[in-house]
Amino acid sequence: MSGSYDQGLIPVFTTQYSTNLELLLQQKGSLLRGKVAEGMHVGKMASPIQQVAPVRMQKPAGRFAPKNTSGSPDFVRRWVFPTPGDVDQLIDSFDELQTIIDPKSAYTQNAANAVGRGWDDEILAATTRVAYTGQDAASLAQEAFDTSKFQVAVNFGASGNVGLTVAKLLEAKRIFRHYHNDLDTEEITFIGGSKQENDLLKQSQVVSTEYNDRPVLVDGKLTRFLGFNLVFMERVPQTTASSVRGCIAFVKSGMYLGMWRDITNRVSIRNDLTGEPWDLYTQVMYGATRTQPGKVIQILCADTTGADVNP
């Protein structure tokens, strides 16, 4: 007698497949929206804020003397420019007839995740790229990110390149204070990657209650330290050096996300295509900018983990 089954059984074995549909590992949506200022706009460009330069107090010339006119303070506008984005996904109606799984909800969630990552990428890029100021579109001036003032070196407090340290966070906080950020009313958000989280968890000043008035770890998670709200994500870009990651810290008013169109989903049937597939179309339009120097700090950290594996 031979064979892999008993002769007494009917050889009509079947294969069962799960009806569950799971998205592959990815950053699920935005981790930064809500941690920056934002507003809605129309037009080819928008000014989210008008800024007034400080004035200097003067000593009166004498009793009953003419007033010393200080002059009008300088005004400047900050500008943000929109970038369109979309995700277009087709679901073949013939394919639908051959499965018991309805993939539409998973497709919609996948698109929402992609949009959220797009928002975060735009915010991260705007932290250090050229920003634009000026009274109107005809008089725009470029403002480069000043690494000599608003950057913590990769070897800060050490003899060589090091990862994220308490000393670097303290230096970033000192810079915020030096440029008159009101840290009593504005919280700071720090954005780093998995390597930076690992760096902090290895430091006794972070995890030991001897250095903190209350436990920093909550269920093993590190979410706040030294007044920083900590966000760990893999999309923080590396600098021109492949072994250095440009982590970012900012006060909420220091970064701005302008929305021309928030996430919009449309589901339609493509009558012009064979099989008349479902068309799941997701559309957005947005742009970001930093609002002024001194509200955004770049903290360079040694890191060889590389770029995010997700698109």
C-alpha positions in Angstrom: 0.0 0.0 0.0 1.4 3.4 -0.9 0.2 7.0 -0.8 0.1 9.9 1.6 -3.5 9.3 2.7 -5.6 6.4 4.0 -7.5 4.5 1.3 -10.7 4.7 3.3 -10.8 8.6 2.9 -12.2 10.3 -0.1 -9.2 12.1 -1.8 -10.9 15.4 -2.4 -8.8 17.5 0.0 -9.2 21.3 -0.3 -7.0 24.3 0.5 -8.5 27.1 2.7 -7.4 30.7 2.5 -7.9 33.4 5.1 -10.5 36.1 4.5 -8.3 38.5 6.4 -6.4 41.2 4.5 -3.4 42.7 6.2 -1.3 45.7 5.2 2.4 45.2 5.1 4.5 46.9 7.7 4.6 50.6 7.1 4.3 54.0 8.9 0.5 54.3 9.4 -0.4 57.8 8.5 1.1 61.0 9.8 3.0 61.2 13.1 3.6 65.0 12.8 0.3 66.6 11.8 -1.1 68.1 15.0 2.3 68.9 16.3 2.7 71.9 13.9 0.6 75.0 13.2 -1.7 74.6 10.2 -4.4 76.4 8.1 -6.3 76.2 4.9 -5.4 78.2 1.8 -6.2 78.9 -1.9 -4.0 80.3 -4.7 -0.6 79.6 -6.0 1.1 80.7 -2.8 0.0 81.8 0.6 1.3 83.9 3.5 0.4 82.0 6.8 1.8 84.7 9.1 2.9 88.3 9.1 5.8 89.1 11.4 6.8 92.3 13.2 10.4 93.0 14.1 11.2 94.2 17.6 11.7 97.9 18.4 14.2 99.5 20.8 13.2 101.7 23.7 14.8 105.1 23.8 15.6 107.5 26.6 13.7 110.8 26.4 15.8 113.8 25.3 14.7 115.8 28.4 11.7 117.2 30.2 9.1 118.5 27.8 11.4 117.7 24.9 10.1 116.6 21.5 9.4 112.9 21.3 12.0 110.6 19.8 10.1 108.8 17.1 11.3 105.2 17.0 10.0 104.7 13.5 7.6 102.0 12.3 8.6 98.4 13.0 9.6 96.2 10.0 7.0 93.8 8.8 7.7 90.6 6.9 5.6 87.9 5.4 6.4 84.2 5.3 5.3 82.2 2.3 4.2 78.6 1.7 3.8 77.0 -1.7 1.5 74.0 -2.5 2.5 70.6 -3.8 -0.2 68.3 -5.3 -0.3 64.6 -4.6 -2.5 61.7 -5.4 -2.9 57.9 -5.2 -4.9 56.1 -7.9 -5.7 52.4 -7.4 -7.8 50.2 -9.7 -9.7 47.1 -8.6 -10.5 44.8 -11.4 -14.2 43.7 -11.3 -13.2 40.3 -12.8 -10.7 39.8 -10.0 -13.4 40.6 -7.5 -15.6 37.8 -8.8 -12.8 35.4 -8.1 -12.3 36.2 -4.4 -14.4 36.4 -1.3 -12.3 39.3 0.0 -13.4 42.9 -0.5 -10.2 44.9 -0.8 -11.6 48.4 -1.1 -11.3 49.3 2.6 -7.6 48.1 2.7 -6.9 50.1 -0.5 -8.4 53.2 1.1 -6.4 52.7 4.3 -3.2 52.2 2.3 -3.8 55.5 0.4 -4.4 57.3 3.7 -1.2 56.0 5.1 0.7 57.2 2.0 -0.8 60.6 2.3 0.2 60.8 6.0 3.8 59.9 5.1 3.7 62.6 2.4 2.7 65.2 5.0 5.5 64.2 7.3 8.0 64.2 4.5 7.0 67.7 3.5 7.3 69.0 7.1 10.7 67.3 7.6 12.0 68.7 4.3 10.8 72.2 5.2 12.6 72.3 8.5 16.0 73.0 6.9 15.4 73.8 3.2 15.3 77.4 1.8 12.3 79.4 3.1 10.8 82.5 1.5 9.9 85.9 2.9 8.8 89.2 1.3 5.9 91.6 1.0 4.4 89.9 -2.1 5.2 87.5 -5.0 7.3 90.1 -6.7 9.7 90.7 -3.9 10.5 87.3 -2.5 13.8 86.7 -0.6 15.4 83.4 0.2 16.2 82.4 3.8 18.6 79.6 4.1 18.8 77.4 7.2 21.8 78.7 9.3 23.7 75.7 10.5 26.2 77.9 12.3 23.5 79.0 14.7 20.7 76.4 14.7 22.6 73.1 14.5 24.0 70.8 17.2 27.1 69.1 15.9 27.4 65.3 15.5 30.4 65.3 17.8 29.0 67.7 20.4 30.3 67.0 23.9 32.4 64.1 22.6 35.8 63.5 20.9 34.1 61.8 17.9 30.8 61.4 16.2 28.1 60.1 18.6 24.4 59.3 18.5 21.8 61.2 20.4 22.9 62.2 23.9 21.4 64.1 26.8 24.1 66.7 26.2 22.8 67.3 22.7 19.2 67.7 23.9 20.3 70.2 26.6 22.3 72.2 24.0 19.2 72.3 21.7 17.1 73.6 24.6 19.8 76.2 25.4 19.6 77.5 21.8 15.8 77.7 22.0 16.1 79.8 25.2 18.9 81.9 23.7 16.6 83.0 20.9 13.8 83.8 23.3 11.4 81.0 22.7 8.8 80.9 25.4 9.1 77.3 26.6 6.7 77.9 29.4 3.9 78.2 26.8 5.3 76.2 23.9 6.3 72.6 24.0 9.2 71.3 22.0 8.8 68.3 19.6 11.9 66.2 19.0 11.9 63.9 15.9 14.4 61.1 15.6 14.6 57.5 14.4 14.8 54.1 16.0 18.5 54.5 16.5 18.0 57.7 18.5 15.4 56.0 20.7 17.9 53.2 21.3 20.6 55.7 22.2 18.4 57.4 24.8 17.3 54.1 26.4 20.9 53.2 27.0 21.6 56.4 29.1 21.0 56.2 32.8 20.1 59.9 32.9 17.0 59.1 30.9 15.8 55.8 32.4 16.9 56.1 36.0 14.6 57.7 38.6 17.6 59.1 40.3 17.8 61.8 37.7 14.0 62.3 37.2 11.2 63.3 39.6 9.0 60.7 38.0 9.5 57.6 35.8 10.2 58.6 32.2 9.3 55.2 30.7 5.6 54.5 30.5 4.9 50.8 29.6 8.4 50.7 28.2 7.8 53.7 25.9 9.8 56.9 25.9 7.5 59.7 25.0 8.7 62.8 26.9 12.1 63.9 28.4 13.5 67.3 29.4 10.4 69.1 28.2 10.7 67.5 24.7 7.8 65.5 23.2 9.6 62.6 21.6 8.5 61.3 18.2 10.4 58.4 16.7 10.0 57.6 13.0 12.1 56.2 10.2 11.6 59.0 7.8 14.0 61.5 9.3 16.4 62.2 6.5 20.1 61.6 6.6 22.5 64.4 5.8 25.0 64.3 2.9 27.0 62.0 5.2 25.4 58.6 5.0 26.3 57.9 8.6 24.7 61.0 10.1 20.9 61.6 10.6 19.6 65.1 10.8 17.2 64.9 13.7 14.9 67.9 14.3 13.5 69.8 17.2 11.0 72.6 16.9 8.4 74.5 18.9 4.9 74.1 17.5 4.7 77.7 16.1 8.0 77.1 14.4 6.6 74.8 11.7 3.6 75.4 9.5 1.6 73.0 7.3 -0.7 74.7 4.8 -3.5 72.7 3.3 -5.0 73.6 -0.1 -6.9 70.3 -0.1 -7.2 67.9 2.8 -7.4 64.2 2.0 -10.2 63.6 -0.4 -11.3 60.1 -1.5 -13.5 59.3 -4.6 -14.7 55.9 -5.6 -16.0 55.5 -9.2 -16.4 53.0 -12.0 -14.1 53.3 -15.0 -16.5 52.7 -17.9 -13.7 53.4 -20.3 -11.6 50.4 -19.3 -12.2 46.7 -19.9 -14.0 45.1 -17.1 -15.1 48.5 -15.8 -12.9 48.4 -12.7 -13.4 50.3 -9.5 -11.2 53.4 -9.3 -10.1 54.5 -5.8 -8.7 58.0 -6.2 -7.1 59.9 -3.3 -6.1 63.5 -3.7 -4.3 66.1 -1.6 -2.6 69.5 -1.9 -0.3 70.9 0.8 2.9 72.7 1.6 5.1 73.4 4.6 7.6 76.0 5.8 9.4 76.9 9.0 8.1 80.2 10.3 11.3 82.0 11.5 14.9 81.4 12.5 15.5 80.2 16.1 12.3 78.0 16.3 13.8 75.0 14.5 17.0 73.2 15.6 18.8 70.4 13.7 20.6 67.8 15.9 23.1 65.7 14.0 23.4 62.1 15.3 25.6 59.3 14.2 23.4 56.7 12.6 24.0 54.0 10.0 20.5 52.4 9.9 19.8 54.0 6.5 16.6 55.3 5.0 13.0 54.1 5.7 12.2 50.9 3.9 8.8 52.2 3.0 8.1 54.5 0.0 
